[in-house]
Amino acid sequence: MLKGKTVVIGVSGSIAAYKAAEIISLLKKLNAEVKVIMTKSSTRLIGECTLQTLSNNPVYTDMFSEPFRWEIDHISLAKSADVFLIAPASANIIGKIASGIADDMLTTTVMATEAKIFIAPAMNSKMYLNPIVQKNMEFLKSIDYKFIEPGSGILACGDEGIGKLASPQDIVDVVAGYLTSKQTLKGKKVLLTAGPTIESIDPVRYITNHSSGKMGYAMAREAVSRGADVTLVSGPVDIDPPKGCNVIRVKSAVEMNEIVLRESEDSNIIVKSAAVSDYRPKITHDQKIKKSNDDFVLELERNPDILKNLSKIKKSGQVLVGFAAETENLIANAKSKMEEKQLDMIVANDVSLKHSGFKSDKNKAVILIRGGEKKELELMTKQELSRIVFDEIEKL
Ligand code: PMT
């Protein structure tokens, strides 16, 4: 699958350095050429010999190792890379790269490469959330470095929180996806929404719906694999976001509206698969509402219609896609939403069908396209549906 592709892996001084061994071995199984650079501190955590054996190549640790060759190592390594992966990336290495420091084999090679750079951070959660580290990552993202975000859990130091290296399989999937995909959305910004919104009644009660986020997250995964710069605005869900996208978490429709309008400014494609609550309680009580013997009437007011707001400020060339969750008159209802919200495309799904719609891994949809074209699809996985939807979006 990756025959003829070279992945240069930079291993830095994180306790997760031992996981580099599995990453290398998974990449070798896909027939990639793997070259390894280790920082000095990483050599205290995993042996060079292990990574040398697994990669079947010499491991680079030193700028000035003997014998000197005509071909300067860091330049030739930098040129040979189809992808440069730093995994695990410590706070220190991220800080050095963000500051333009090039004082060892890894940082000089990063500085010299023109390959796509992926960074998989791994560190203590307090370090990860430190504003300096966050600022460094934000800066690197802004100059198109791709981050394979860490997960949460119990960390090596015993603390619990974010900072756990993404799984070696997830890391390899992102890298392999990049190397094999057609990169048809490279240079495009895709803004997606997913999941439900929750509208608070009081500190313990809220209004929401059954959306799990699976559909929107599958769409985000597809956009990442096509090389897009992906921002995913997600309501509260229990699933992990796809690697390689910028996730912004929101709760209410009002919050989602604000973030989506802000992020839409420079977006080329906007896809709204979130199930947004149309109404919110008129009053959100500060304290838990006490029960009484009387009936309780909850007064609701309209939430902003985010898609409608987007259509009012739509820029020329921007593609606006909605989803329609219906329980009856699928096509007629979807068509009228498409017209009302001036969409380029709407993906209509009947959420009353078994094994489809909310929560399911599969979906059965009809795609309606501006100009009148209609595509009726079979029941399929949400990932397959995402591929078809993006194929149609690319035609637009
Ligand atoms: O998350 P899953 O469990 O995987 O389920 C997937 C899904 C069923 C949620 C998804 O496939 C889907 O249909 N999403 C849209 C749900 C929905 O809110 O549909 P709607 O018909 O109410 O809204 C139409 C469109 O307007 C949607 O794109 C919606 O995001 C948008 N909208 C709705 C209300 C509102 N106030 N603002 C909006 O922008």
Residues whose N, C-alpha, C, O or C-beta is under 5 A from the ligand:
A	BS01	PMT	G195 H210 S211 S212 G213 K214 M215 K272 S273 A274 A275 V276 S277 D278 N303 P304 D305 I306 L307 G322 F323 A324 A325 N349 G357 F358 K359 S360
